Amino acid sequence: MAIFSVYVVNKAGGLIYQFDNYVPRAEAEKTFSYPLDLVLKIHDEKVVVSFGQRDGIRGIKFIVLADPRQSGIDALLRKIYEIYSDFALKNPFYSLEMPIRCELFDQNLKGALEIAEKAGNFGPGS
């Protein structure tokens, strides 16, 4: 199971946070010459987009891109909202509607995503 990305969008529709959790690593740098010989293949892999909006902060949207088989996305969205409340909103240097640049927010979000991927979901006490 995989969680690919997390986005936070403000009331005006501006992206205030982006975290790419799953980035495939290139084994070696590749160079191409012109013209490119491309072969496109159809894959059955799909991405689930989950939108979450909590009543406490109107207009802020939390978006998670995940594997369709990943369970517990709603619980993960609640956890992300909790992390946002604890580490961004309570930060005296953070202004609403501005990009989130808080190291504690980043660390706790990464931890929550690791737990969600390993366990598949969040329990009531996480």
BALUMBA-94340 format. One record per residue (C-alpha): x, y, z; residue number from 1; residue in one letter; chain. Coordinates in steps of 0.25 Angstrom, whole numbers, plus 5000, padded with zeros to 4 digits. Layout:
<r east="X" north="Y" up="Z" pos="NUM" code="a" unit="A"/>
...
***
This chain:
<r east="5000" north="5000" up="5000" pos="1" code="m" unit="A"/>
<r east="5005" north="5014" up="4997" pos="2" code="a" unit="A"/>
<r east="5001" north="5028" up="5000" pos="3" code="i" unit="A"/>
<r east="5007" north="5037" up="4989" pos="4" code="f" unit="A"/>
<r east="5005" north="5051" up="4993" pos="5" code="s" unit="A"/>
<r east="4998" north="5061" up="5003" pos="6" code="v" unit="A"/>
<r east="4993" north="5074" up="4999" pos="7" code="y" unit="A"/>
<r east="4987" north="5086" up="5007" pos="8" code="v" unit="A"/>
<r east="4979" north="5096" up="5000" pos="9" code="v" unit="A"/>
<r east="4975" north="5109" up="5006" pos="10" code="n" unit="A"/>
<r east="4961" north="5116" up="5004" pos="11" code="k" unit="A"/>
<r east="4965" north="5123" up="4992" pos="12" code="a" unit="A"/>
<r east="4969" north="5110" up="4985" pos="13" code="g" unit="A"/>
<r east="4984" north="5113" up="4987" pos="14" code="g" unit="A"/>
<r east="4994" north="5102" up="4990" pos="15" code="l" unit="A"/>
<r east="5000" north="5104" up="5004" pos="16" code="i" unit="A"/>
<r east="5006" north="5091" up="5006" pos="17" code="y" unit="A"/>
<r east="5011" north="5079" up="4997" pos="18" code="q" unit="A"/>
<r east="5018" north="5067" up="5002" pos="19" code="f" unit="A"/>
<r east="5022" north="5056" up="4992" pos="20" code="d" unit="A"/>
<r east="5023" north="5043" up="5000" pos="21" code="n" unit="A"/>
<r east="5026" north="5033" up="4989" pos="22" code="y" unit="A"/>
<r east="5036" north="5037" up="4979" pos="23" code="v" unit="A"/>
<r east="5042" north="5026" up="4971" pos="24" code="p" unit="A"/>
<r east="5057" north="5027" up="4971" pos="25" code="r" unit="A"/>
<r east="5064" north="5026" up="4958" pos="26" code="a" unit="A"/>
<r east="5076" north="5016" up="4958" pos="27" code="e" unit="A"/>
<r east="5084" north="5024" up="4948" pos="28" code="a" unit="A"/>
<r east="5083" north="5037" up="4941" pos="29" code="e" unit="A"/>
<r east="5078" north="5035" up="4927" pos="30" code="k" unit="A"/>
<r east="5081" north="5043" up="4915" pos="31" code="t" unit="A"/>
<r east="5072" north="5044" up="4902" pos="32" code="f" unit="A"/>
<r east="5075" north="5048" up="4888" pos="33" code="s" unit="A"/>
<r east="5065" north="5054" up="4878" pos="34" code="y" unit="A"/>
<r east="5055" north="5048" up="4873" pos="35" code="p" unit="A"/>
<r east="5051" north="5040" up="4885" pos="36" code="l" unit="A"/>
<r east="5045" north="5026" up="4883" pos="37" code="d" unit="A"/>
<r east="5034" north="5025" up="4893" pos="38" code="l" unit="A"/>
<r east="5025" north="5014" up="4895" pos="39" code="v" unit="A"/>
<r east="5013" north="5016" up="4904" pos="40" code="l" unit="A"/>
<r east="5007" north="5005" up="4912" pos="41" code="k" unit="A"/>
<r east="4993" north="5005" up="4919" pos="42" code="i" unit="A"/>
<r east="4994" north="5001" up="4933" pos="43" code="h" unit="A"/>
<r east="4983" north="4997" up="4943" pos="44" code="d" unit="A"/>
<r east="4989" north="5005" up="4954" pos="45" code="e" unit="A"/>
<r east="4980" north="5015" up="4959" pos="46" code="k" unit="A"/>
<r east="4981" north="5026" up="4969" pos="47" code="v" unit="A"/>
<r east="4970" north="5030" up="4979" pos="48" code="v" unit="A"/>
<r east="4968" north="5044" up="4982" pos="49" code="v" unit="A"/>
<r east="4962" north="5047" up="4996" pos="50" code="s" unit="A"/>
<r east="4957" north="5061" up="5000" pos="51" code="f" unit="A"/>
<r east="4956" north="5064" up="5014" pos="52" code="g" unit="A"/>
<r east="4950" north="5077" up="5021" pos="53" code="q" unit="A"/>
<r east="4948" north="5079" up="5035" pos="54" code="r" unit="A"/>
<r east="4938" north="5088" up="5042" pos="55" code="d" unit="A"/>
<r east="4948" north="5095" up="5051" pos="56" code="g" unit="A"/>
<r east="4955" north="5102" up="5039" pos="57" code="i" unit="A"/>
<r east="4946" north="5106" up="5028" pos="58" code="r" unit="A"/>
<r east="4952" north="5106" up="5014" pos="59" code="g" unit="A"/>
<r east="4964" north="5098" up="5017" pos="60" code="i" unit="A"/>
<r east="4965" north="5085" up="5009" pos="61" code="k" unit="A"/>
<r east="4974" north="5073" up="5012" pos="62" code="f" unit="A"/>
<r east="4976" north="5065" up="5000" pos="63" code="i" unit="A"/>
<r east="4983" north="5051" up="5000" pos="64" code="v" unit="A"/>
<r east="4987" north="5043" up="4988" pos="65" code="l" unit="A"/>
<r east="4987" north="5028" up="4991" pos="66" code="a" unit="A"/>
<r east="4987" north="5014" up="4986" pos="67" code="d" unit="A"/>
<r east="4972" north="5010" up="4984" pos="68" code="p" unit="A"/>
<r east="4975" north="4998" up="4993" pos="69" code="r" unit="A"/>
<r east="4980" north="5007" up="5005" pos="70" code="q" unit="A"/>
<r east="4970" north="5007" up="5016" pos="71" code="s" unit="A"/>
<r east="4968" north="5017" up="5027" pos="72" code="g" unit="A"/>
<r east="4969" north="5029" up="5018" pos="73" code="i" unit="A"/>
<r east="4958" north="5036" up="5026" pos="74" code="d" unit="A"/>
<r east="4965" north="5034" up="5039" pos="75" code="a" unit="A"/>
<r east="4978" north="5039" up="5033" pos="76" code="l" unit="A"/>
<r east="4971" north="5052" up="5028" pos="77" code="l" unit="A"/>
<r east="4967" north="5054" up="5043" pos="78" code="r" unit="A"/>
<r east="4981" north="5051" up="5048" pos="79" code="k" unit="A"/>
<r east="4986" north="5061" up="5037" pos="80" code="i" unit="A"/>
<r east="4976" north="5072" up="5042" pos="81" code="y" unit="A"/>
<r east="4981" north="5069" up="5057" pos="82" code="e" unit="A"/>
<r east="4995" north="5071" up="5053" pos="83" code="i" unit="A"/>
<r east="4992" north="5084" up="5045" pos="84" code="y" unit="A"/>
<r east="4984" north="5089" up="5057" pos="85" code="s" unit="A"/>
<r east="4996" north="5085" up="5067" pos="86" code="d" unit="A"/>
<r east="5008" north="5089" up="5059" pos="87" code="f" unit="A"/>
<r east="5004" north="5100" up="5049" pos="88" code="a" unit="A"/>
<r east="4992" north="5108" up="5055" pos="89" code="l" unit="A"/>
<r east="4999" north="5108" up="5069" pos="90" code="k" unit="A"/>
<r east="5012" north="5113" up="5063" pos="91" code="n" unit="A"/>
<r east="5013" north="5128" up="5066" pos="92" code="p" unit="A"/>
<r east="5020" north="5130" up="5054" pos="93" code="f" unit="A"/>
<r east="5010" north="5124" up="5044" pos="94" code="y" unit="A"/>
<r east="5000" north="5133" up="5038" pos="95" code="s" unit="A"/>
<r east="4987" north="5127" up="5032" pos="96" code="l" unit="A"/>
<r east="4986" north="5125" up="5017" pos="97" code="e" unit="A"/>
<r east="5001" north="5125" up="5016" pos="98" code="m" unit="A"/>
<r east="5010" north="5114" up="5012" pos="99" code="p" unit="A"/>
<r east="5013" north="5104" up="5023" pos="100" code="i" unit="A"/>
<r east="5028" north="5104" up="5027" pos="101" code="r" unit="A"/>
<r east="5029" north="5097" up="5040" pos="102" code="c" unit="A"/>
<r east="5039" north="5086" up="5043" pos="103" code="e" unit="A"/>
<r east="5030" north="5080" up="5054" pos="104" code="l" unit="A"/>
<r east="5019" north="5079" up="5044" pos="105" code="f" unit="A"/>
<r east="5027" north="5072" up="5034" pos="106" code="d" unit="A"/>
<r east="5033" north="5062" up="5044" pos="107" code="q" unit="A"/>
<r east="5020" north="5058" up="5050" pos="108" code="n" unit="A"/>
<r east="5013" north="5057" up="5036" pos="109" code="l" unit="A"/>
<r east="5024" north="5048" up="5031" pos="110" code="k" unit="A"/>
<r east="5022" north="5040" up="5044" pos="111" code="g" unit="A"/>
<r east="5007" north="5039" up="5042" pos="112" code="a" unit="A"/>
<r east="5009" north="5035" up="5027" pos="113" code="l" unit="A"/>
<r east="5019" north="5024" up="5031" pos="114" code="e" unit="A"/>
<r east="5009" north="5018" up="5042" pos="115" code="i" unit="A"/>
<r east="4997" north="5019" up="5032" pos="116" code="a" unit="A"/>
<r east="5005" north="5011" up="5021" pos="117" code="e" unit="A"/>
<r east="5010" north="5001" up="5031" pos="118" code="k" unit="A"/>
<r east="4997" north="4998" up="5039" pos="119" code="a" unit="A"/>
<r east="4988" north="5001" up="5027" pos="120" code="g" unit="A"/>
<r east="4980" north="5011" up="5036" pos="121" code="n" unit="A"/>
<r east="4979" north="5018" up="5049" pos="122" code="f" unit="A"/>
<r east="4973" north="5013" up="5062" pos="123" code="g" unit="A"/>
<r east="4964" north="5022" up="5071" pos="124" code="p" unit="A"/>
<r east="4976" north="5024" up="5080" pos="125" code="g" unit="A"/>
<r east="4986" north="5029" up="5070" pos="126" code="s" unit="A"/>
***
